[in-house]
Amino acid sequence: MSEQKLRISFIGTGVMGGPMAGHLVKAGHDLTVYNRTRAKADAWVRDYGGAVAATPAEAAKDADVVLSCVGNDDDLAQVTLGRDGAFKAMAKGALFIDHTTVSARIARQLSVEAEGLGLLSVDAPVSGGESGAQAGTLSAMCGGTKAAFDAAEPIMRAYAARITHIGGPGAGQTTKMVNQIAIAGVVEGLSEALRFAQASKLDTDKVFEAVSGGAAASWQMLNRWGTMAKDEFDFGFAVDWMRKDLGLALDEARVNGATLPVASLVDQFYAEVQKAGGGRKDTSSLVTRLPK
C-alpha cells in the first residue's frame, strides 16, 4: 500500500506525531494535518509542506489513511467520534491507525465503530520516545484484524523499525502496558543501584564500566546511568505521561486479574516526583526521590 502515493491525514502534530507525520512526507505521501492547537499544525506545514485542516473531519475527508497521535481516551474519542470527528468523514474502505497510548477499552470500541462504517482500524501504540520518532526507529505494537494490519504495516515502515501484530483489537494497547510495567521496575532498580553506588563513594563511571556488560545491563542503564548521575533529566518521555500509562495498566489489571505490586509502588513514587515539581522531567528522574 505504501508503494503508491497516498492521501494521508495525521491528527496530532505534537512531540511524537509531528516527526512521524514528517517521515510520511519524506516517504512521498500527500499529508493533511490537524492539531487542536492550530499554531503547531501551521508550524508543521512550514517545516514539511502539506495542508492544515480546521477539524478532524475536514482532515479525514477523501483520505486513504487517517492516523492519530493525541493525548488520552477523551481526546481520541473527540477526534474520531465527536461532532467534527474523523470517522464520519472517512470513505468506506479507508484505514485508521491510532498511535495514542490509551485504554484497551477505547481501542476495542473504535474497532467496532470502524467495522460498522466499513473502515479498517489498528491500535498501534509506539515505544521509542521523541528520539525514536525523530529518527524513524519506533517500535509499534499493533492490535486489529489481519487485513487491517496488513494494510497498515507498509505505511508504518516510514517511522517504525519494529512493527509487530500482537492480536485482535486492543492487543496493541495491552502490550504497551506490558512495556511500561517492565520499564517502571527497571528504572526503580537502576535508581536504587545508582544511589547505593554514590552512598558507597564509588566512581560511578567505573561502576558502569564494570556492570553494564553483564546481566545488570538494560537500555535504561546504557542510556541513562550517566545522565542520572549528573542530575540531567531532559530526555523525552515525561513523568506525567508515565503516570498516565501506569494508570492505564493498573486499571486493566483490575479487569484481567493481574497483580502489579511493583508497578503500583513505582506509580506512587512517580507521584512524589510530580508533587516535587518534576512532572515534565523524563522518567529517569525517579532517582530524585532518593536521597544522595
C-alpha positions in Angstrom: 0.0 0.0 0.0 2.9 2.4 0.8 4.4 1.8 -2.7 1.9 4.3 -4.1 1.4 7.9 -3.2 -1.4 8.1 -0.6 -3.6 10.8 0.7 -2.9 10.7 4.4 -4.3 12.8 7.3 -2.5 13.0 10.5 -4.3 14.1 13.7 -1.9 15.3 16.4 1.3 17.0 15.4 2.9 17.1 18.9 6.3 15.7 20.1 5.6 12.3 18.7 3.1 12.9 15.9 4.9 15.7 14.3 8.1 13.8 13.4 6.1 10.7 12.5 4.0 12.7 10.0 7.2 14.2 8.7 8.5 10.8 7.8 5.4 10.1 5.8 6.0 13.2 3.7 9.6 12.0 3.1 8.1 8.7 2.0 6.3 10.6 -0.8 2.7 10.8 0.6 0.4 13.8 0.5 -0.3 15.0 4.1 -3.1 17.0 5.6 -2.7 17.6 9.3 -4.9 18.7 12.2 -3.9 19.7 15.7 -6.0 21.1 18.4 -3.5 23.9 18.8 -3.6 25.4 15.3 -0.2 27.0 15.7 1.5 23.6 16.0 -0.1 22.4 12.8 0.9 25.6 11.0 4.5 25.2 12.2 4.5 21.6 11.0 3.4 22.7 7.5 6.1 25.3 7.4 8.6 22.6 8.1 7.2 19.8 5.9 4.7 21.2 3.5 1.2 19.7 3.1 -2.1 21.3 4.3 -3.7 22.2 7.6 -7.4 21.2 8.3 -9.7 23.1 10.7 -11.3 19.9 12.1 -10.5 16.2 12.2 -13.4 15.6 9.8 -12.0 18.1 7.3 -8.6 16.4 7.6 -10.1 12.9 7.0 -12.3 13.8 4.0 -11.0 12.0 0.9 -8.1 10.5 2.8 -6.9 7.0 2.1 -5.4 6.7 5.6 -6.1 8.6 8.8 -3.6 8.4 11.7 -3.8 9.9 15.2 -1.4 10.5 18.0 -3.2 12.6 20.6 -3.3 12.7 24.4 -5.7 10.3 26.1 -9.0 8.4 25.8 -11.2 11.6 25.8 -9.0 13.3 23.1 -9.1 10.2 20.9 -12.9 9.9 21.3 -13.3 13.5 20.3 -11.2 13.4 17.2 -12.7 10.2 16.0 -16.3 10.1 17.1 -17.0 13.7 18.2 -19.2 16.2 16.3 -16.3 17.1 14.0 -14.7 13.7 14.3 -12.8 11.9 11.5 -14.9 8.7 11.3 -18.0 10.4 9.9 -15.9 11.9 7.0 -13.9 8.8 6.1 -14.8 6.8 3.0 -15.7 3.2 3.2 -12.5 1.1 2.9 -10.3 3.8 4.4 -7.7 2.8 7.0 -7.4 4.3 10.6 -4.2 3.9 12.6 -4.1 5.2 16.2 -0.7 5.7 17.8 -2.0 7.2 21.0 -1.4 5.3 24.2 -4.9 4.8 25.6 -7.1 2.1 27.2 -7.7 -1.2 25.6 -11.4 -0.4 26.1 -11.5 2.6 23.7 -9.3 0.7 21.2 -11.9 -2.1 21.1 -14.7 0.4 20.9 -13.2 2.2 17.9 -12.6 -1.1 16.2 -16.3 -1.9 16.5 -17.3 1.6 15.3 -14.9 1.4 12.4 -16.2 -2.0 11.3 -19.7 -0.6 11.3 -18.7 2.1 8.9 -16.7 -0.2 6.7 -13.3 1.1 7.8 -10.2 -0.8 8.7 -8.8 0.0 12.2 -5.5 -0.6 14.0 -4.5 0.3 17.5 -0.7 0.8 17.4 0.9 2.5 20.4 4.6 3.0 20.0 7.8 2.9 22.1 11.0 4.7 21.5 10.2 8.2 22.7 10.8 11.5 21.0 14.2 10.5 19.7 12.8 7.3 18.1 10.1 9.4 16.4 12.6 11.8 15.0 14.9 9.0 13.8 12.1 6.9 12.4 13.1 3.9 14.6 10.0 3.4 16.8 8.6 0.1 17.8 4.8 -0.3 17.1 2.7 -2.8 18.9 -0.4 -3.5 16.9 -3.9 -4.8 17.5 -6.6 -5.4 14.9 -7.6 -7.8 12.2 -5.0 -9.3 10.0 -6.5 -7.4 7.0 -6.2 -4.1 8.9 -2.6 -4.8 10.0 -1.6 -5.9 6.5 -2.8 -2.5 5.2 -1.2 -0.5 8.0 2.2 -2.2 8.2 3.8 -0.8 5.0 2.7 2.8 6.0 4.2 2.5 9.4 7.6 1.4 8.0 8.2 5.2 7.3 8.8 5.8 11.0 8.9 2.4 12.8 11.8 -0.1 12.7 9.9 -2.8 14.5 6.2 -3.5 13.8 4.5 -6.4 15.5 0.9 -7.7 15.1 0.1 -8.9 18.6 -3.5 -9.9 18.1 -7.1 -8.6 17.8 -8.4 -5.1 18.7 -6.9 -3.7 21.9 -3.9 -6.1 21.9 -1.6 -3.3 20.9 -2.7 -1.2 23.9 -2.3 -4.0 26.4 1.1 -4.8 25.0 2.1 -1.1 25.6 1.0 -1.6 29.2 3.4 -4.6 29.4 6.1 -2.3 28.1 5.5 0.4 30.7 5.2 -2.1 33.6 8.6 -3.6 32.7 10.2 -0.1 32.4 8.8 1.0 35.8 10.6 -1.8 37.7 13.8 -1.3 35.7 14.0 2.4 36.4 13.4 2.0 40.1 16.1 -0.7 40.3 18.5 1.5 38.4 17.8 4.4 40.7 18.4 2.4 43.8 21.6 1.0 42.4 23.0 4.4 41.5 22.2 5.9 44.9 23.8 2.8 46.5 27.0 3.3 44.5 27.1 7.0 45.4 26.5 6.3 49.1 29.4 3.8 48.9 31.7 6.6 47.5 32.3 4.6 44.3 33.3 6.1 41.0 30.0 5.8 39.1 31.7 5.8 35.7 33.9 2.8 36.7 30.8 1.1 38.2 29.1 1.5 34.9 32.1 0.0 33.1 32.1 -3.0 35.4 28.4 -3.9 35.4 27.0 -2.6 32.1 28.2 -5.6 30.1 26.6 -8.3 32.2 23.2 -9.4 33.5 22.5 -6.0 35.1 22.6 -4.2 31.7 19.4 -2.7 30.2 18.5 0.0 27.8 17.9 2.3 30.8 21.3 1.6 32.2 23.1 2.1 28.9 21.3 5.3 28.1 20.5 6.9 31.5 23.1 5.8 34.1 25.5 8.6 33.2 22.8 11.3 32.9 21.1 10.3 36.2 24.5 10.6 37.9 24.7 14.2 36.6 21.1 15.0 37.6 20.2 15.6 33.9 16.5 14.7 33.2 15.6 16.3 29.9 15.5 13.3 27.7 12.0 12.9 26.3 9.3 10.7 27.9 7.9 12.7 30.8 6.8 11.6 34.3 3.3 12.9 33.7 3.0 10.6 30.7 4.4 7.6 32.5 1.8 8.1 35.3 -0.9 8.2 32.7 0.4 4.9 31.2 0.8 3.2 34.5 -2.7 4.2 35.4 -4.0 2.5 32.3 -2.1 -0.6 33.2 -3.4 -0.7 36.8 -6.9 -0.1 35.5 -6.6 -3.0 33.1 -5.1 -5.3 35.8 -8.3 -4.7 37.8 -10.2 -6.1 34.9 -8.0 -9.1 33.9 -7.0 -10.1 37.5 -3.2 -9.5 37.1 -1.3 -8.4 40.2 1.1 -5.5 39.8 2.7 -4.7 43.2 5.9 -3.2 41.8 4.2 -1.1 39.1 1.7 0.2 41.7 4.5 1.1 44.1 6.6 2.8 41.3 3.4 4.8 40.3 3.2 6.1 43.8 6.9 7.0 43.7 6.3 8.9 40.4 3.5 10.8 42.1 6.1 12.0 44.6 8.3 13.3 41.8 5.2 15.1 40.3 4.5 16.7 43.7 8.0 17.9 43.9 7.6 19.7 40.5 9.1 17.0 38.3 6.2 16.1 36.1 7.8 17.3 32.9 11.2 15.7 33.7 11.9 12.4 32.0 11.2 9.1 33.7 14.8 8.6 34.9 14.1 11.5 37.4 12.6 8.8 39.6 16.0 8.8 41.2 15.5 12.3 42.6 13.1 11.0 45.3 16.0 9.0 46.8 18.5 11.0 49.0 22.1 11.1 47.8 
